[in-house]
Amino acid sequence: MSWAAAVVIIMGMSTEDTYEDATHEVDAGEPIEVGDLLDDPRTDVEALCLCALLWSATNIASDASDLLCSTDFERGVYGELFEVITAQVRSGAPHDPASIVATLTQSGRTGGHRGARLTRALSEATIAGAVPETVGHYAVAVLSAGYRRSFHLAARSMAAAAEQLPQDLLFEHLLSIGKAQRAATERLHHASTSLSPVQRVGHCADTEPTTSEGTTTS
């Protein structure tokens, strides 16, 4: 199926689901995320990563998807979509946008508010504009952003511990945070160095890499 045909199918489904969903209350467990309203997928590394993953060959998609897990995505709906795509990749099934729509439909995941969000996320990823060769680059970018967020979470965890934990547990809590951050650092370093230059920077492979991911782990 062509790129244009896939976009028509997904955009049509997303529009219909969104219209239908307007007559239903939003589930309490499915809050609207900031990204649902404000982010432009063309400037969102998570959408671009999913876009490149959708259009990449299976071997390239497999290498890149092994670097990430759903929790690396800040937007939960993108993480959920990532799981669907990578399940297709790992099973050897087609993972293009139309095939993902078919999978979601067959598993009953396109209805209601949650289904509308998922199909809308797929339409955003489909038209984000990334080329397949950049999937590794965007995978590392997603991981790098998650790595930086983890330090904000670690700081908040330590601040909460300073107020709530007994004094004799504070240092152990700090050590556990440090171990987790060391593991995250090593994971990012592995991801940044395990891909070939072409996979890391796509069509910019002839230029000297100056990505922030490299400096983060040095």
Backbone as JSON, one array per atom type, in Angstrom:
{
  "sequence": "MSWAAAVVIIMGMSTEDTYEDATHEVDAGEPIEVGDLLDDPRTDVEALCLCALLWSATNIASDASDLLCSTDFERGVYGELFEVITAQVRSGAPHDPASIVATLTQSGRTGGHRGARLTRALSEATIAGAVPETVGHYAVAVLSAGYRRSFHLAARSMAAAAEQLPQDLLFEHLLSIGKAQRAATERLHHASTSLSPVQRVGHCADTEPTTSEGTTTS",
  "N": [[0.84, -1.19, 0.0], [0.48, 2.25, -0.75], [2.15, 5.22, 0.52], [0.48, 7.49, 0.52], [-2.06, 6.31, 0.43], [-2.13, 4.96, 2.86], [-2.08, 7.12, 4.64], [-4.54, 8.34, 4.07], [-6.35, 6.33, 4.94], [-5.72, 6.16, 7.72], [-6.03, 8.81, 8.64], [-8.73, 9.19, 8.07], [-9.91, 7.28, 9.75], [-9.05, 8.26, 12.25], [-10.34, 10.74, 12.33], [-13.06, 9.99, 12.28], [-13.24, 8.46, 14.63], [-12.59, 10.38, 16.54], [-14.74, 12.17, 16.25], [-16.9, 10.56, 16.94], [-16.16, 9.96, 19.51], [-16.56, 12.34, 20.8], [-19.06, 12.35, 21.87], [-18.91, 10.89, 24.1], [-17.95, 10.5, 27.54], [-14.74, 11.34, 28.82], [-12.57, 8.84, 29.93], [-11.68, 8.45, 33.34], [-9.2, 7.39, 33.82], [-7.73, 8.06, 31.62], [-6.24, 10.64, 31.07], [-6.07, 13.8, 29.31], [-3.19, 14.55, 27.55], [-0.59, 17.04, 27.47], [0.75, 17.04, 25.05], [-1.22, 16.13, 23.34], [-2.58, 18.31, 22.48], [-0.85, 20.42, 21.79], [1.66, 19.78, 20.56], [3.55, 19.71, 17.55], [3.83, 17.19, 15.3], [5.9, 17.18, 13.45], [8.02, 18.38, 14.65], [8.52, 16.94, 16.85], [10.43, 14.69, 18.51], [9.67, 12.17, 19.37], [7.4, 11.51, 17.83], [8.61, 11.62, 15.33], [10.48, 9.56, 15.56], [8.78, 7.33, 15.74], [7.58, 7.57, 13.24], [9.75, 7.16, 11.44], [10.28, 4.55, 12.2], [7.95, 3.22, 11.41], [8.16, 3.31, 8.62], [10.52, 2.06, 8.01], [12.78, -0.6, 6.92], [12.5, -4.05, 7.95], [14.82, -5.18, 9.21], [16.31, -2.92, 9.95], [14.44, -1.58, 11.53], [14.21, -3.44, 13.58], [16.74, -3.37, 14.84], [16.74, -0.73, 15.81], [14.43, -0.64, 17.41], [15.1, -2.32, 19.47], [16.59, -0.75, 21.11], [14.93, 0.76, 22.66], [12.2, 1.12, 25.05], [8.72, 1.12, 25.92], [8.35, 2.9, 28.04], [10.23, 4.84, 27.67], [9.18, 6.86, 26.23], [7.79, 10.05, 26.54], [5.13, 10.8, 26.14], [2.46, 8.84, 26.9], [0.73, 7.6, 25.08], [2.22, 7.45, 22.76], [4.16, 5.67, 23.61], [2.58, 3.39, 23.93], [1.81, 2.98, 21.27], [4.31, 2.47, 20.19], [4.84, -0.05, 21.34], [2.98, -1.63, 19.97], [3.91, -1.42, 17.32], [6.54, -2.48, 17.52], [5.98, -5.07, 18.34], [4.9, -6.11, 16.02], [7.16, -5.91, 14.37], [8.98, -7.67, 15.62], [7.69, -10.06, 15.34], [7.89, -10.48, 12.7], [5.9, -9.62, 11.07], [4.26, -7.34, 8.76], [4.87, -3.86, 9.35], [3.99, -1.41, 8.54], [2.05, 1.68, 8.34], [-0.7, 1.11, 7.52], [-0.88, -1.61, 8.13], [-0.56, -1.54, 10.87], [-2.89, -0.18, 11.59], [-4.72, -2.17, 10.86], [-4.03, -4.16, 12.71], [-4.65, -2.89, 15.15], [-7.39, -2.55, 14.8], [-8.3, -5.21, 14.56], [-7.74, -6.12, 17.09], [-9.51, -4.76, 18.61], [-8.94, -2.16, 19.47], [-9.5, 0.43, 18.64], [-11.7, 1.85, 19.37], [-13.72, 4.18, 21.34], [-12.5, 6.68, 23.72], [-9.8, 6.1, 24.31], [-9.03, 4.55, 22.1], [-9.39, 6.45, 20.08], [-7.4, 8.28, 20.71], [-5.17, 6.69, 20.29], [-5.3, 6.04, 17.54], [-5.17, 8.6, 16.52], [-2.6, 9.31, 17.35], [-1.18, 7.54, 15.76], [-1.77, 8.55, 13.22], [-0.5, 11.02, 13.42], [2.18, 10.2, 13.69], [2.52, 8.91, 11.25], [2.53, 10.95, 9.32], [4.59, 12.58, 10.1], [7.03, 13.05, 8.83], [9.61, 11.95, 8.88], [12.43, 10.24, 7.49], [13.1, 6.79, 6.67], [15.79, 6.09, 7.14], [16.61, 7.54, 9.31], [15.84, 6.39, 11.67], [17.39, 5.23, 13.73], [18.81, 7.43, 14.7], [16.71, 9.03, 15.75], [15.72, 7.27, 17.65], [17.8, 7.21, 19.53], [17.66, 9.88, 20.25], [15.16, 10.01, 21.51], [15.69, 8.32, 23.68], [17.71, 9.79, 24.89], [16.35, 12.12, 25.69], [14.61, 11.01, 27.56], [16.48, 10.13, 29.38], [17.47, 12.55, 30.4], [15.14, 13.5, 31.6], [14.96, 11.66, 33.63], [16.74, 12.51, 35.55], [15.49, 14.74, 36.61], [13.35, 13.43, 37.84], [14.78, 11.89, 39.66], [15.83, 13.88, 41.3], [13.48, 14.92, 42.41], [12.61, 12.67, 43.78], [14.63, 12.41, 45.7], [14.31, 14.77, 47.09], [11.77, 14.36, 48.19], [12.36, 12.17, 49.78], [14.06, 13.33, 51.62], [12.29, 14.66, 53.21], [10.57, 12.7, 54.15], [11.67, 10.14, 54.71], [13.19, 8.03, 57.24], [16.14, 9.06, 58.97], [18.33, 7.24, 58.92], [17.95, 5.9, 56.56], [18.33, 7.54, 54.45], [20.83, 7.83, 53.08], [21.13, 5.32, 51.88], [18.98, 5.42, 50.15], [19.83, 7.45, 48.45], [22.05, 6.15, 47.31], [20.75, 4.11, 45.9], [19.41, 5.57, 43.98], [21.6, 6.63, 42.65], [22.75, 4.29, 41.57], [20.74, 3.55, 39.78], [20.8, 5.7, 38.01], [23.37, 5.46, 37.02], [23.11, 3.05, 35.61], [21.3, 3.93, 33.68], [22.88, 5.79, 32.37], [24.87, 4.15, 31.25], [23.29, 2.64, 29.56], [22.37, 4.57, 27.71], [24.82, 5.31, 26.61], [25.58, 2.9, 25.4], [23.55, 2.67, 23.48], [24.08, 4.92, 21.93], [26.49, 4.3, 20.76], [26.18, 1.87, 19.53], [24.9, 1.85, 17.1], [25.41, 2.18, 13.55], [27.12, 4.92, 11.83], [25.4, 5.79, 9.75], [22.88, 4.9, 10.6], [22.67, 6.42, 12.9], [22.62, 9.14, 12.12], [21.31, 9.32, 9.72], [20.69, 10.82, 6.59], [22.6, 12.71, 7.04], [25.06, 11.61, 7.39], [27.52, 12.1, 6.22], [28.53, 14.31, 7.38], [30.29, 15.72, 10.2], [29.47, 14.2, 13.25], [27.63, 15.93, 15.69], [25.91, 15.59, 17.77], [23.93, 16.03, 20.74], [23.71, 13.79, 22.27], [26.1, 12.38, 22.39], [27.76, 14.01, 23.95], [26.46, 13.93, 26.31], [26.99, 11.53, 27.55], [29.68, 11.46, 27.99]],
  "CA": [[0.0, 0.0, 0.0], [1.29, 3.46, -0.86], [2.17, 6.15, 1.66], [-0.71, 8.33, 0.47], [-3.23, 5.51, 0.78], [-2.09, 4.72, 4.31], [-2.45, 8.36, 5.32], [-5.99, 8.52, 3.91], [-7.03, 5.38, 5.82], [-5.51, 6.48, 9.13], [-6.64, 10.1, 8.93], [-10.16, 8.99, 8.08], [-10.27, 6.57, 10.98], [-8.82, 9.14, 13.38], [-11.39, 11.75, 12.34], [-14.31, 9.37, 12.66], [-13.19, 8.07, 16.03], [-12.61, 11.59, 17.34], [-16.1, 12.71, 16.22], [-17.74, 9.67, 17.74], [-15.75, 10.03, 20.91], [-17.02, 13.59, 21.38], [-20.33, 12.1, 22.54], [-18.64, 10.07, 25.28], [-17.11, 11.11, 28.56], [-13.36, 10.87, 28.88], [-12.32, 7.96, 31.07], [-10.85, 9.08, 34.38], [-7.85, 6.87, 33.74], [-7.11, 8.46, 30.36], [-6.19, 12.1, 31.03], [-5.54, 14.42, 28.11], [-1.81, 14.96, 27.72], [-0.26, 18.31, 26.84], [1.11, 16.77, 23.67], [-2.4, 15.9, 22.52], [-3.13, 19.58, 22.03], [0.11, 21.46, 21.43], [2.86, 19.38, 19.83], [3.55, 19.49, 16.11], [4.61, 15.96, 15.12], [7.07, 17.42, 12.62], [9.11, 18.86, 15.51], [8.49, 16.09, 18.04], [11.33, 13.56, 18.24], [8.98, 10.9, 19.59], [6.6, 11.25, 16.63], [9.55, 11.37, 14.23], [11.04, 8.22, 15.79], [7.74, 6.37, 15.33], [7.42, 7.7, 11.8], [10.85, 6.45, 10.8], [10.11, 3.13, 12.5], [6.85, 2.72, 10.58], [8.52, 3.23, 7.2], [11.84, 1.44, 7.82], [12.84, -2.03, 6.66], [12.39, -4.83, 9.18], [16.1, -5.34, 9.91], [16.67, -1.64, 10.56], [13.47, -1.35, 12.59], [14.51, -4.34, 14.68], [17.91, -2.84, 15.55], [16.39, 0.5, 16.52], [13.42, -0.89, 18.44], [15.76, -2.99, 20.59], [17.2, 0.26, 21.96], [13.93, 1.49, 23.41], [11.02, 0.47, 25.6], [7.6, 2.06, 25.87], [8.46, 3.92, 29.08], [11.16, 5.9, 27.26], [8.4, 7.91, 25.59], [7.13, 10.92, 27.52], [3.7, 10.65, 25.91], [2.1, 7.45, 27.08], [0.08, 7.05, 23.89], [3.3, 7.09, 21.84], [4.75, 4.45, 24.14], [1.66, 2.3, 23.61], [1.92, 2.75, 19.84], [5.62, 1.84, 20.0], [4.7, -1.46, 21.67], [2.26, -2.29, 18.88], [4.8, -1.48, 16.15], [7.66, -3.4, 17.76], [5.45, -6.43, 18.37], [4.82, -6.5, 14.62], [8.53, -6.06, 13.88], [9.6, -8.86, 16.2], [7.01, -11.26, 14.83], [8.13, -10.57, 11.27], [4.72, -9.15, 10.34], [4.4, -5.98, 8.25], [4.67, -2.85, 10.39], [3.65, -0.13, 7.92], [0.88, 2.27, 9.0], [-1.94, 0.4, 7.24], [-0.85, -2.87, 8.86], [-0.78, -1.21, 12.28], [-4.32, 0.07, 11.68], [-5.39, -3.48, 10.83], [-3.77, -4.82, 13.98], [-5.44, -2.21, 16.18], [-8.8, -2.85, 14.55], [-8.56, -6.62, 14.85], [-7.64, -6.34, 18.54], [-10.53, -3.96, 19.27], [-8.3, -1.04, 20.18], [-9.73, 1.7, 17.95], [-12.94, 2.47, 19.84], [-13.73, 4.99, 22.55], [-11.5, 7.75, 23.86], [-8.44, 5.56, 24.23], [-8.79, 4.19, 20.71], [-9.26, 7.68, 19.3], [-6.07, 8.83, 20.98], [-4.17, 5.82, 19.69], [-5.32, 6.21, 16.08], [-4.67, 9.95, 16.24], [-1.14, 9.26, 17.49], [-0.67, 6.85, 14.58], [-1.84, 9.48, 12.08], [0.56, 12.0, 13.63], [3.46, 9.57, 13.38], [2.56, 8.57, 9.82], [2.79, 12.13, 8.49], [5.57, 13.45, 10.75], [8.0, 13.45, 7.82], [10.94, 11.35, 9.02], [12.79, 9.22, 6.51], [13.43, 5.54, 7.38], [17.2, 6.0, 7.51], [16.89, 8.3, 10.54], [15.2, 5.77, 12.82], [18.36, 5.07, 14.82], [19.08, 8.76, 15.25], [15.59, 9.46, 16.58], [15.65, 6.37, 18.79], [18.76, 7.71, 20.51], [17.15, 11.17, 20.72], [14.1, 9.7, 22.48], [16.35, 7.79, 24.86], [18.44, 10.89, 25.52], [15.38, 12.98, 26.37], [14.17, 10.28, 28.73], [17.61, 10.13, 30.31], [17.5, 13.85, 31.07], [13.97, 13.56, 32.5], [15.18, 10.8, 34.8], [17.44, 13.29, 36.58], [14.45, 15.53, 37.29], [12.64, 12.51, 38.71], [15.69, 11.53, 40.76], [15.9, 15.02, 42.21], [12.22, 14.98, 43.16], [12.59, 11.54, 44.69], [15.53, 12.7, 46.81], [13.69, 15.84, 47.88], [10.7, 13.75, 48.96], [12.98, 11.33, 50.79], [14.61, 14.2, 52.66], [11.2, 15.06, 54.09], [9.71, 11.61, 54.6], [12.36, 8.92, 55.13], [14.02, 8.09, 58.44], [17.5, 9.54, 58.7], [19.27, 6.16, 58.62], [17.68, 5.35, 55.23], [18.54, 8.56, 53.42], [22.0, 7.57, 52.26], [20.84, 4.15, 51.05], [18.1, 5.88, 49.08], [20.69, 8.17, 47.51], [22.83, 5.16, 46.58], [19.89, 3.41, 44.95], [19.2, 6.51, 42.87], [22.85, 6.69, 41.9], [22.89, 3.06, 40.78], [19.79, 3.61, 38.67], [21.28, 6.69, 37.04], [24.55, 4.88, 36.36], [22.59, 2.1, 34.62], [20.72, 4.72, 32.59], [24.01, 6.37, 31.63], [25.49, 3.08, 30.45], [22.34, 2.27, 28.51], [22.42, 5.61, 26.68], [26.13, 5.21, 25.94], [25.52, 1.73, 24.52], [22.68, 3.0, 22.33], [24.72, 5.94, 21.09], [27.66, 3.75, 20.08], [25.91, 0.57, 18.91], [24.41, 2.03, 15.74], [26.35, 2.69, 12.57], [26.92, 6.35, 11.58], [24.24, 6.03, 8.9], [21.7, 4.73, 11.42], [22.58, 7.48, 13.89], [22.33, 10.47, 11.61], [20.58, 9.27, 8.47], [21.29, 11.42, 5.41], [23.67, 13.62, 7.44], [26.19, 10.77, 7.8], [28.78, 12.59, 5.68], [28.99, 15.43, 8.19], [30.83, 15.3, 11.5], [28.39, 14.16, 14.24], [27.73, 16.89, 16.8], [24.69, 15.43, 18.54], [24.08, 16.2, 22.19], [23.74, 12.51, 22.97], [27.46, 11.98, 22.62], [28.32, 14.77, 25.04], [25.76, 13.59, 27.55], [27.54, 10.34, 28.2], [31.15, 11.52, 28.09]],
  "C": [[0.87, 1.24, 0.0], [1.2, 4.3, 0.39], [0.9, 6.97, 1.69], [-1.96, 7.57, 0.88], [-3.29, 5.25, 2.28], [-2.53, 5.94, 5.09], [-3.95, 8.58, 5.24], [-6.76, 7.61, 4.86], [-6.94, 5.82, 7.27], [-6.17, 7.79, 9.49], [-8.15, 9.98, 8.97], [-10.63, 8.31, 9.34], [-10.13, 7.47, 12.19], [-9.92, 10.17, 13.48], [-12.71, 11.17, 12.8], [-14.33, 9.02, 14.14], [-13.27, 9.29, 16.93], [-14.0, 12.17, 17.4], [-17.02, 11.87, 17.08], [-17.44, 9.81, 19.21], [-16.24, 11.3, 21.59], [-18.32, 13.42, 22.14], [-20.16, 11.28, 23.8], [-17.8, 10.85, 26.27], [-15.72, 10.51, 28.49], [-13.18, 10.01, 30.11], [-11.39, 8.65, 32.06], [-9.41, 8.62, 34.29], [-7.1, 7.26, 32.49], [-7.07, 9.98, 30.26], [-5.64, 12.6, 29.71], [-4.13, 14.9, 28.4], [-1.59, 16.29, 27.01], [0.04, 18.11, 25.37], [-0.07, 16.53, 22.75], [-2.89, 17.19, 21.88], [-2.11, 20.52, 21.4], [1.21, 21.02, 20.48], [2.6, 19.24, 18.34], [4.39, 18.25, 15.87], [5.86, 16.15, 14.28], [8.26, 17.93, 13.42], [9.2, 18.06, 16.8], [9.34, 14.85, 17.78], [10.64, 12.21, 18.47], [8.12, 10.53, 18.38], [7.5, 10.91, 15.45], [10.18, 9.98, 14.35], [10.04, 7.16, 15.34], [7.52, 6.4, 13.83], [8.5, 6.93, 11.06], [10.74, 4.95, 11.01], [9.03, 2.5, 11.62], [7.28, 2.46, 9.14], [9.84, 2.51, 6.95], [11.71, -0.05, 7.52], [12.91, -2.79, 7.98], [13.71, -4.94, 9.93], [16.54, -4.06, 10.6], [15.73, -1.33, 11.72], [13.77, -2.21, 13.81], [15.68, -3.83, 15.51], [17.54, -1.64, 16.4], [15.41, 0.24, 17.65], [14.01, -1.59, 19.66], [16.38, -1.99, 21.56], [16.22, 0.86, 22.96], [12.93, 0.57, 24.09], [9.93, 1.54, 25.7], [7.73, 3.18, 26.9], [9.47, 5.01, 28.75], [10.42, 7.07, 26.63], [7.68, 8.74, 26.66], [5.62, 10.85, 27.38], [3.32, 9.17, 25.96], [1.49, 6.82, 25.85], [1.12, 6.69, 22.83], [4.0, 5.83, 22.3], [3.89, 3.23, 23.83], [1.73, 1.95, 22.12], [3.25, 2.07, 19.51], [5.55, 0.35, 20.29], [4.01, -2.23, 20.56], [3.17, -2.48, 17.67], [5.9, -2.52, 16.36], [7.19, -4.84, 17.87], [5.33, -6.97, 16.94], [6.21, -6.79, 14.06], [9.12, -7.38, 14.35], [8.95, -10.16, 15.74], [7.25, -11.47, 13.34], [6.95, -10.14, 10.43], [4.97, -7.75, 9.8], [4.1, -4.95, 9.34], [4.45, -1.47, 9.79], [2.38, 0.4, 8.55], [-0.43, 1.52, 8.76], [-2.01, -0.92, 8.0], [-1.07, -2.65, 10.35], [-2.26, -0.9, 12.52], [-5.08, -1.25, 11.73], [-5.22, -4.21, 12.15], [-4.6, -4.21, 15.1], [-6.92, -2.53, 16.03], [-9.14, -4.28, 14.96], [-8.51, -6.91, 16.35], [-8.63, -5.48, 19.32], [-10.0, -2.76, 20.01], [-8.49, 0.3, 19.49], [-10.97, 2.43, 18.44], [-12.76, 3.3, 21.09], [-12.63, 6.03, 22.57], [-10.08, 7.24, 23.69], [-8.09, 5.17, 22.8], [-8.61, 5.4, 19.82], [-7.89, 8.31, 19.48], [-4.99, 8.01, 20.28], [-4.13, 5.98, 18.17], [-4.87, 7.61, 15.68], [-3.14, 10.0, 16.35], [-0.52, 8.58, 16.27], [-0.71, 7.77, 13.36], [-0.76, 10.55, 12.2], [1.92, 11.43, 13.24], [3.6, 9.31, 11.89], [2.99, 9.75, 8.97], [3.86, 13.06, 9.08], [6.7, 13.88, 9.82], [9.4, 12.89, 7.97], [11.19, 10.33, 7.91], [13.27, 7.97, 7.25], [14.86, 5.49, 7.89], [17.52, 6.72, 8.82], [16.36, 7.61, 11.8], [16.16, 5.59, 13.99], [18.67, 6.39, 15.5], [17.96, 9.19, 16.19], [15.39, 8.55, 17.78], [16.59, 6.83, 19.9], [18.28, 9.05, 21.08], [16.04, 10.97, 21.75], [14.71, 9.21, 23.78], [17.08, 8.88, 25.62], [17.51, 11.82, 26.28], [14.86, 12.31, 27.64], [15.24, 10.24, 29.81], [17.66, 11.45, 31.09], [16.31, 13.98, 32.03], [14.2, 12.74, 33.76], [15.93, 11.53, 35.9], [16.48, 14.21, 37.32], [13.68, 14.64, 38.26], [13.49, 12.11, 39.91], [15.77, 12.65, 41.78], [14.63, 15.13, 43.05], [12.12, 13.85, 44.17], [13.47, 11.81, 45.91], [14.96, 13.79, 47.71], [12.57, 15.28, 48.75], [11.27, 12.88, 50.08], [13.52, 12.17, 51.94], [13.54, 14.64, 53.65], [10.52, 13.88, 54.77], [10.44, 10.38, 55.13], [13.07, 9.11, 56.47], [15.46, 8.43, 58.08], [18.45, 8.42, 58.29], [19.02, 5.51, 57.26], [18.01, 6.32, 54.11], [19.71, 8.23, 52.51], [21.78, 6.36, 51.36], [19.92, 4.53, 49.89], [18.9, 6.63, 48.01], [21.52, 7.2, 46.68], [21.99, 4.43, 45.54], [19.59, 4.29, 43.74], [20.45, 6.58, 42.0], [23.07, 5.46, 41.03], [21.96, 3.07, 39.57], [20.26, 4.58, 37.59], [22.54, 6.21, 36.33], [24.11, 3.88, 35.29], [22.0, 2.83, 33.42], [21.81, 5.35, 31.73], [24.65, 5.34, 30.72], [24.58, 2.66, 29.3], [22.36, 3.3, 27.37], [23.73, 5.53, 25.91], [26.13, 4.04, 24.97], [24.69, 2.03, 23.28], [23.37, 3.95, 21.38], [25.87, 5.38, 20.28], [27.38, 2.46, 19.31], [25.42, 0.68, 17.48], [25.51, 2.53, 14.83], [26.13, 4.18, 12.37], [25.69, 6.63, 10.73], [22.96, 5.91, 9.71], [21.55, 5.86, 12.43], [22.12, 8.79, 13.29], [21.7, 10.49, 10.23], [21.35, 9.91, 7.33], [22.42, 12.39, 5.76], [24.94, 12.87, 7.8], [27.52, 11.28, 7.28], [29.34, 13.76, 6.48], [29.49, 14.93, 9.52], [29.72, 15.31, 12.54], [28.63, 15.15, 15.36], [26.51, 16.79, 17.69], [24.97, 15.55, 20.02], [24.19, 14.88, 22.91], [25.17, 12.08, 23.3], [28.07, 12.7, 23.81], [27.69, 14.43, 26.36], [26.46, 12.48, 28.31], [29.05, 10.39, 28.38], [31.58, 11.84, 29.52]]
}
